[in-house]
Amino acid sequence: MNMQKMLKDLQKMQSKMTKAQTELQTQAFEAEAGGGMVKVVINGQGVITAIKINPEAVDKEDVEALEDLIMAAVNAATKKKEDTSKASMSELTQGLNIPGLM
């Protein structure tokens, strides 16, 4: 095993990871619930940047249903962000054979 090559590969991977993380932070992830009744947008840092609620989703007799829709949309947007992050990191580490890392 060539230690210099391994260290060089690790430095390249670290640089690519930093770039991927920066790109991820600038992305927006949108999800909806209730057939589009509630839409949520989060950024790559997981911060909610927008919530859109269709007026038809607002029923003062059933606030719990609206709360559930908002929660579902937020969770779906968060999952999209996490899945994108995992896929991005997986691409970077694919093919590396570093003992003890994988």
One Martini backbone bead per residue (centre of mass of N, CA, C, O) as a GRO file, in nm:
protein
  102
    1MET     BB    1   0.096   0.037   0.024
    2ASN     BB    2   0.059   0.377  -0.067
    3MET     BB    3   0.070   0.647   0.135
    4GLN     BB    4   0.091   0.889  -0.056
    5LYS     BB    5  -0.154   0.819  -0.228
    6MET     BB    6  -0.359   0.809   0.000
    7LEU     BB    7  -0.321   1.106   0.092
    8LYS     BB    8  -0.392   1.232  -0.179
    9ASP     BB    9  -0.677   1.113  -0.197
   10LEU     BB   10  -0.781   1.244   0.066
   11GLN     BB   11  -0.742   1.538  -0.024
   12LYS     BB   12  -0.932   1.523  -0.264
   13MET     BB   13  -1.181   1.435  -0.106
   14GLN     BB   14  -1.194   1.680   0.083
   15SER     BB   15  -1.233   1.889  -0.137
   16LYS     BB   16  -1.494   1.765  -0.254
   17MET     BB   17  -1.659   1.777   0.008
   18THR     BB   18  -1.653   2.079   0.049
   19LYS     BB   19  -1.792   2.146  -0.217
   20ALA     BB   20  -2.051   1.979  -0.172
   21GLN     BB   21  -2.140   2.126   0.090
   22THR     BB   22  -2.166   2.406  -0.035
   23GLU     BB   23  -2.375   2.329  -0.250
   24LEU     BB   24  -2.591   2.221  -0.057
   25GLN     BB   25  -2.642   2.496   0.100
   26THR     BB   26  -2.768   2.634  -0.180
   27GLN     BB   27  -3.000   2.458  -0.177
   28ALA     BB   28  -3.334   2.357  -0.258
   29PHE     BB   29  -3.617   2.199  -0.077
   30GLU     BB   30  -3.917   2.058  -0.199
   31ALA     BB   31  -4.241   1.999  -0.045
   32GLU     BB   32  -4.548   1.806  -0.019
   33ALA     BB   33  -4.894   1.805   0.098
   34GLY     BB   34  -5.204   1.717   0.017
   35GLY     BB   35  -5.175   1.770  -0.293
   36GLY     BB   36  -5.052   2.080  -0.236
   37MET     BB   37  -5.163   2.230   0.023
   38VAL     BB   38  -4.858   2.192   0.124
   39LYS     BB   39  -4.556   2.391   0.115
   40VAL     BB   40  -4.197   2.327   0.144
   41VAL     BB   41  -3.889   2.511   0.209
   42ILE     BB   42  -3.546   2.419   0.215
   43ASN     BB   43  -3.228   2.431   0.297
   44GLY     BB   44  -2.907   2.289   0.333
   45GLN     BB   45  -2.939   2.361   0.659
   46GLY     BB   46  -3.262   2.318   0.737
   47VAL     BB   47  -3.406   2.581   0.664
   48ILE     BB   48  -3.691   2.746   0.655
   49THR     BB   49  -3.806   2.953   0.366
   50ALA     BB   50  -4.101   2.816   0.304
   51ILE     BB   51  -4.468   2.856   0.322
   52LYS     BB   52  -4.750   2.699   0.162
   53ILE     BB   53  -5.109   2.767   0.186
   54ASN     BB   54  -5.397   2.651   0.108
   55PRO     BB   55  -5.702   2.777   0.186
   56GLU     BB   56  -5.847   2.490   0.184
   57ALA     BB   57  -5.674   2.384   0.443
   58VAL     BB   58  -5.846   2.585   0.611
   59ASP     BB   59  -5.990   2.463   0.925
   60LYS     BB   60  -6.108   2.553   1.231
   61GLU     BB   61  -6.221   2.250   1.292
   62ASP     BB   62  -5.918   2.130   1.162
   63VAL     BB   63  -5.612   2.193   1.263
   64GLU     BB   64  -5.473   1.916   1.276
   65ALA     BB   65  -5.454   1.865   0.972
   66LEU     BB   66  -5.264   2.102   0.909
   67GLU     BB   67  -5.036   2.016   1.094
   68ASP     BB   68  -4.985   1.748   0.947
   69LEU     BB   69  -4.911   1.870   0.671
   70ILE     BB   70  -4.670   2.035   0.763
   71MET     BB   71  -4.507   1.805   0.882
   72ALA     BB   72  -4.489   1.634   0.623
   73ALA     BB   73  -4.344   1.848   0.449
   74VAL     BB   74  -4.096   1.887   0.626
   75ASN     BB   75  -4.003   1.591   0.628
   76ALA     BB   76  -3.973   1.564   0.318
   77ALA     BB   77  -3.761   1.787   0.279
   78THR     BB   78  -3.551   1.667   0.470
   79LYS     BB   79  -3.516   1.400   0.317
   80LYS     BB   80  -3.414   1.519   0.055
   81LYS     BB   81  -3.160   1.645   0.175
   82GLU     BB   82  -3.038   1.383   0.291
   83ASP     BB   83  -3.031   1.219   0.026
   84THR     BB   84  -2.849   1.415  -0.127
   85SER     BB   85  -2.612   1.404   0.067
   86LYS     BB   86  -2.558   1.098   0.055
   87ALA     BB   87  -2.514   1.083  -0.252
   88SER     BB   88  -2.276   1.278  -0.264
   89MET     BB   89  -2.088   1.119  -0.069
   90SER     BB   90  -2.093   0.850  -0.220
   91GLU     BB   91  -1.956   0.950  -0.478
   92LEU     BB   92  -1.683   1.028  -0.338
   93THR     BB   93  -1.627   0.725  -0.204
   94GLN     BB   94  -1.625   0.581  -0.453
   95GLY     BB   95  -1.358   0.345  -0.490
   96LEU     BB   96  -1.247   0.353  -0.219
   97ASN     BB   97  -0.957   0.188  -0.043
   98ILE     BB   98  -0.977   0.243   0.293
   99PRO     BB   99  -0.865   0.139   0.567
  100GLY     BB  100  -1.122   0.191   0.814
  101LEU     BB  101  -1.343   0.373   0.650
  102MET     BB  102  -1.547   0.121   0.534
   0.00000   0.00000   0.00000
